[in-house]
Amino acid sequence: MKILVPVKRAVDYNVKIRVKSDQTGIELANVKMSMNPFDEIAIEEATRLKEAGTASEIVAVTIGPDKAQETLRTAMAIGADRGILVQTDAPTDIGGVEPLAVAKTLKALVEKENPDLVIMGKQSIDDDSNQTGQMLAALLGWPQGTFASKVELADGSANVTREIDGGLETLSLKLPAIITTDLRLNEPRYAKLPDIMKAKKKQLDTMTPDELGVDYTPRLAVVSVKEPEERKGGGKVDSVDELVDKLKNEAKVI
């Protein structure tokens, strides 16, 4: 079984996001970048499936500039066998390569690689779109299991337990299929130094969007990016009547 795992280079989750002075996006200069946390969970799950003997090959894929090779090397240090970089100078954060363009790129790679399963993060922490996995499933006509908190593979199918508003739901998907990962699926491992050194020697192929027949021209325009308004502090009241009065006349919620 071959597993394809898309990963994304994003601003590290420990970094405080800063908006550009012209409000056209977020500041990326001299900012620490790392693998999107949900994608770390995806590559960890694929690695566990390989360690269990269920999968035979893991292919990590990313879209971005030449520096995105670092993200692929991290994926290969965790467990991916090889990587594919779709190289572009277009920004991949807010207002950059849109989810539909990413899904079309992944569709072309799926047709090229013929994987049995695609495991990917449910969303990236920069734009929080939560669209790519669903779009890819629609383009391929494959079944999908989103927000997976447990994955079991057997007899050409995948049982995916996912969190919903009412509790837990288990889906049985016939392979090939798309699975998007949630936070509670697993705890990603730290890559060990020997694995990091081995990852430097693993195969990494580079191609362009044109070679895959995908146009990255944006269809949406970002009007502006702004900092959220600061939350105001609360206040104290001396009686229930005063609280009701404030809720009626100031907050206007009743």
C-alpha positions as CSV (number, residue, x, y, z in Angstrom):
1,M,0.0,0.0,0.0
2,K,1.2,3.5,-0.9
3,I,0.2,6.5,1.1
4,L,0.5,10.1,-0.1
5,V,0.8,12.7,2.6
6,P,0.6,16.4,1.7
7,V,2.4,18.7,4.1
8,K,2.6,22.4,4.4
9,R,5.3,24.9,5.4
10,A,3.7,27.4,7.7
11,V,4.5,29.9,10.4
12,D,5.5,28.0,13.6
13,Y,2.6,27.7,16.0
14,N,4.7,29.3,18.8
15,V,5.3,32.5,16.8
16,K,3.0,35.5,17.4
17,I,1.5,36.4,14.1
18,R,2.1,40.0,12.9
19,V,0.1,41.8,10.2
20,K,2.0,43.8,7.6
21,S,1.8,47.5,7.9
22,D,-0.1,47.8,4.6
23,Q,-2.6,45.0,5.7
24,T,-2.0,42.9,2.6
25,G,-1.1,39.8,4.6
26,I,1.0,38.5,7.5
27,E,4.7,39.2,8.1
28,L,6.9,36.3,7.0
29,A,10.3,38.0,6.9
30,N,12.7,36.6,9.5
31,V,9.9,34.4,11.0
32,K,10.4,30.8,12.1
33,M,8.6,28.4,9.8
34,S,7.8,24.7,10.4
35,M,5.5,21.9,9.3
36,N,1.8,22.6,9.9
37,P,0.8,20.7,13.1
38,F,-2.1,18.9,11.5
39,D,0.2,17.6,8.8
40,E,2.7,16.4,11.4
41,I,-0.2,14.2,12.7
42,A,-0.9,13.0,9.2
43,I,2.8,11.9,8.6
44,E,2.9,10.3,12.0
45,E,-0.2,8.2,11.3
46,A,1.2,7.2,7.9
47,T,4.4,6.2,9.6
48,R,2.6,4.1,12.2
49,L,0.7,2.3,9.4
50,K,4.0,1.5,7.8
51,E,5.6,0.3,11.0
52,A,2.6,-2.0,11.5
53,G,3.2,-3.5,8.1
54,T,0.0,-2.1,6.6
55,A,1.8,0.4,4.3
56,S,4.8,-0.2,2.1
57,E,5.7,3.4,0.9
58,I,5.0,6.9,2.1
59,V,5.3,9.8,-0.3
60,A,5.4,13.4,1.2
61,V,4.3,16.3,-1.0
62,T,4.4,20.0,-0.5
63,I,3.9,23.2,-2.5
64,G,6.1,26.2,-2.0
65,P,9.5,27.8,-2.6
66,D,12.9,26.1,-2.5
67,K,13.0,26.5,1.3
68,A,10.0,24.1,1.5
69,Q,12.4,21.3,1.0
70,E,13.1,21.6,4.8
71,T,9.5,20.6,5.5
72,L,9.8,17.6,3.2
73,R,13.1,16.6,4.9
74,T,11.3,16.8,8.3
75,A,8.6,14.5,6.9
76,M,11.2,12.1,5.7
77,A,13.0,12.1,9.0
78,I,9.7,11.1,10.7
79,G,9.0,8.3,8.3
80,A,8.3,9.3,4.6
81,D,10.3,7.4,2.0
82,R,10.6,10.2,-0.5
83,G,9.4,13.7,-1.2
84,I,7.9,15.7,-4.0
85,L,8.2,19.5,-4.1
86,V,5.9,21.5,-6.4
87,Q,8.0,24.6,-6.6
88,T,6.4,28.0,-6.9
89,D,7.3,31.5,-5.8
90,A,3.6,32.3,-5.1
91,P,2.8,32.8,-1.4
92,T,1.2,29.8,0.2
93,D,-0.3,31.6,3.1
94,I,-3.4,33.9,3.3
95,G,-4.2,35.2,-0.2
96,G,-1.7,32.9,-1.9
97,V,-2.2,29.5,-3.5
98,E,-5.9,28.8,-2.9
99,P,-7.3,25.5,-1.6
100,L,-8.8,24.6,-5.0
101,A,-5.4,25.0,-6.7
102,V,-3.8,22.9,-4.0
103,A,-6.5,20.2,-4.5
104,K,-6.0,20.2,-8.3
105,T,-2.2,19.9,-7.7
106,L,-2.8,16.9,-5.4
107,K,-5.2,15.4,-7.9
108,A,-2.5,15.5,-10.6
109,L,0.0,13.9,-8.2
110,V,-2.5,11.2,-7.2
111,E,-3.0,10.3,-10.8
112,K,0.8,10.2,-11.3
113,E,1.6,8.3,-8.1
114,N,-1.5,6.1,-7.8
115,P,-1.6,5.9,-4.0
116,D,-4.1,3.7,-2.1
117,L,-4.6,6.3,0.6
118,V,-4.2,10.1,1.0
119,I,-3.8,11.2,4.6
120,M,-3.6,15.0,5.2
121,G,-4.2,17.5,8.0
122,K,-7.7,18.8,8.2
123,Q,-6.5,22.4,7.8
124,S,-3.5,24.6,8.0
125,I,-3.0,27.0,10.9
126,D,-2.3,30.1,8.7
127,D,-5.6,30.4,6.7
128,D,-7.7,27.8,8.5
129,S,-9.6,27.1,5.3
130,N,-10.4,23.4,6.0
131,Q,-11.3,22.8,2.3
132,T,-8.5,21.0,0.5
133,G,-9.2,17.5,1.6
134,Q,-12.9,17.8,0.8
135,M,-12.1,19.4,-2.6
136,L,-9.6,16.7,-3.5
137,A,-12.1,13.9,-2.6
138,A,-14.7,15.6,-4.9
139,L,-12.2,16.0,-7.8
140,L,-11.1,12.4,-7.6
141,G,-14.6,11.0,-6.8
142,W,-13.1,9.2,-3.8
143,P,-14.7,8.6,-0.4
144,Q,-13.6,10.8,2.5
145,G,-13.3,10.6,6.2
146,T,-12.7,14.1,7.8
147,F,-11.6,15.0,11.3
148,A,-10.3,11.5,12.0
149,S,-9.5,10.6,15.6
150,K,-8.9,7.0,14.9
151,V,-8.0,5.1,11.7
152,E,-8.1,1.3,11.2
153,L,-7.2,-0.4,7.8
154,A,-8.3,-3.9,6.8
155,D,-9.4,-5.8,3.8
156,G,-9.2,-2.9,1.3
157,S,-11.2,-0.6,3.5
158,A,-10.6,2.1,6.2
159,N,-12.7,2.5,9.3
160,V,-12.5,6.1,10.3
161,T,-13.7,7.3,13.7
162,R,-14.5,11.1,13.6
163,E,-15.7,13.6,16.1
164,I,-19.1,15.2,15.4
165,D,-21.3,17.5,17.4
166,G,-23.3,14.6,18.9
167,G,-20.2,12.4,19.8
168,L,-18.3,10.0,17.7
169,E,-19.1,8.6,14.2
170,T,-17.4,5.7,12.5
171,L,-17.3,5.5,8.7
172,S,-16.2,2.6,6.6
173,L,-14.4,3.8,3.4
174,K,-13.5,1.6,0.5
175,L,-10.0,2.3,-0.6
176,P,-8.7,4.4,-2.3
177,A,-9.9,7.2,0.0
178,I,-9.0,10.6,1.6
179,I,-8.6,11.0,5.3
180,T,-8.1,14.3,7.1
181,T,-6.6,14.2,10.6
182,D,-7.7,15.8,13.8
183,L,-5.7,16.7,16.9
184,R,-6.6,13.6,18.9
185,L,-5.6,11.0,16.3
186,N,-2.0,10.7,17.7
187,E,0.9,12.4,19.3
188,P,3.6,13.1,16.6
189,R,7.1,11.9,17.5
190,Y,10.3,14.0,17.5
191,A,12.6,13.2,14.7
192,K,15.9,11.6,16.0
193,L,19.3,12.8,14.8
194,P,20.1,9.6,12.9
195,D,16.7,9.8,11.1
196,I,17.4,13.5,10.2
197,M,20.7,12.5,8.7
198,K,19.2,9.6,6.7
199,A,16.5,12.0,5.5
200,K,19.1,14.1,3.7
201,K,19.9,11.2,1.5
202,K,16.4,10.3,0.6
203,Q,14.9,11.0,-2.9
204,L,13.4,14.4,-3.3
205,D,11.9,15.3,-6.7
206,T,11.0,18.8,-7.9
207,M,8.4,19.8,-10.4
208,T,6.4,22.9,-11.4
209,P,2.7,23.6,-11.5
210,D,2.9,23.9,-15.3
211,E,4.2,20.3,-15.5
212,L,1.1,19.2,-13.6
213,G,-1.2,21.4,-15.7
214,V,-2.4,23.5,-12.8
215,D,-2.9,27.3,-12.9
216,Y,-2.1,29.1,-9.6
217,T,-3.7,32.4,-10.7
218,P,-5.8,33.5,-7.7
219,R,-9.6,33.6,-8.1
220,L,-10.1,35.5,-4.9
221,A,-8.7,38.8,-3.7
222,V,-7.8,39.6,-0.1
223,V,-9.1,43.0,0.7
224,S,-7.2,43.4,3.9
225,V,-5.8,41.5,6.9
226,K,-6.3,43.1,10.3
227,E,-5.5,42.3,13.9
228,P,-8.5,41.2,15.9
229,E,-9.9,43.8,18.2
230,E,-8.6,43.7,21.7
231,R,-11.1,42.2,24.2
232,K,-12.3,44.7,26.8
233,G,-12.2,43.8,30.5
234,G,-15.4,42.8,32.3
235,G,-17.1,44.6,35.1
236,K,-18.7,43.8,38.4
237,V,-22.3,44.5,39.5
238,D,-23.8,44.7,43.0
239,S,-27.1,43.1,42.3
240,V,-29.1,40.9,39.9
241,D,-31.2,43.9,39.0
242,E,-28.1,45.8,37.9
243,L,-26.9,42.8,35.9
244,V,-30.2,42.5,34.1
245,D,-30.3,46.3,33.4
246,K,-26.8,46.1,31.8
247,L,-27.7,43.1,29.7
248,K,-30.8,44.9,28.4
249,N,-29.5,48.4,27.9
250,E,-25.7,48.0,27.3
251,A,-25.2,44.5,25.8
252,K,-28.7,44.4,24.3
253,V,-28.7,40.6,24.6
254,I,-32.1,40.4,26.3
